[in-house]
Amino acid sequence: MLSKLIKMFTSQNKESSKSQAKKRLQFALIYDKLEINDNTLKDLQNDIIQVISRYFEIDRDALSLEIQRGEETSALVFNTPILQIKRR
């Protein structure tokens, strides 16, 4: 299972930003089950920032990423102030 996840996230396939972000979020949600270390969580945060920054100017100093655990589920909570939308 772990090798499948690693292959899925290190694949060189060209995918949409939405698809990539969705896969990263799914990976983060199983963080506690796989006992992912802090470096991997930091890498995930950097990837999320990279994707969001394509569309929004964000306050990188005020962002936070945390795992909230409930009785049956865990959730990745990424919070950042959006300064403005990037126009294309």
N, C-alpha and C positions, 0 to 999 in steps of 0.2 A: 504494500500500500504506500509506504513512504517513498519508494523508488518511483512509483507512478506519479506522486505529487511533485517530486523534484523534477522529473522529466517534463511534466506539464508546465511548470513555472520557469524552466530554463530553455524551453523550446525556442528555436529561432524563427518560428512561423510568424508571418506578418498578420497581426490581428488588430481589430479596432481597439481604441482606447477603452471603450465601454466594456468590451469583452475581457481585456486584460485586467481592468480594475475589478470586475466581477470575480474573476478567478483569484485575484489576490485577497479579496475580502473573504471568499470561501476558505481560503487557506488560513487566514487569520482567525476565523471562527473555530477552527479545530486546533488552535494554538495550544490550549491547555491539555488536550488529549495527547498531543505529540511531544509535549514539553519542549517547545521551541525556545531557544535561548534569546537573550536580550539583543544580541547582534542581529539576528534574523528579524526580530520585530523592528529594529531600527532601519534595516534595509527595506522592509515593507513600508514603513513610514515614508522613506525617501522616494520609493516608487509611487506611492499615492500622491505625494506632493508634486512629483514630476507630471503626472497625468492631470491633476487639477489645475496646475499652472499653465497648461496649454489653453485653458478656457477662461481662467480667472486670475486676476492679480490678488494674491493673498498676503496676509501678515504672517510671515514665517516665524516671527518671534513669539507670536501669541498662540500658536497651534498646540494641540495636545492629541495624543493617541493613547488610548487605554483599553484594557480588556475588562468588561464588566461581567461578572459571573452570577448567574441565578441558580436556582435549584436544578433546573433541567437544561438550561441553555447558557451559552456564553455569547457576548456580543462585542464586536470591535466598535469603539466609539472614536471617531476622528472629528475633531472640532477645530475650525479655523475661521477667523474673520475674513470675509471676502471684501476687498477694497473696491474692486470694480471688475466689470466683465471685459474681457479682451474682444475687441471688434475685429472681424476679419476683413 
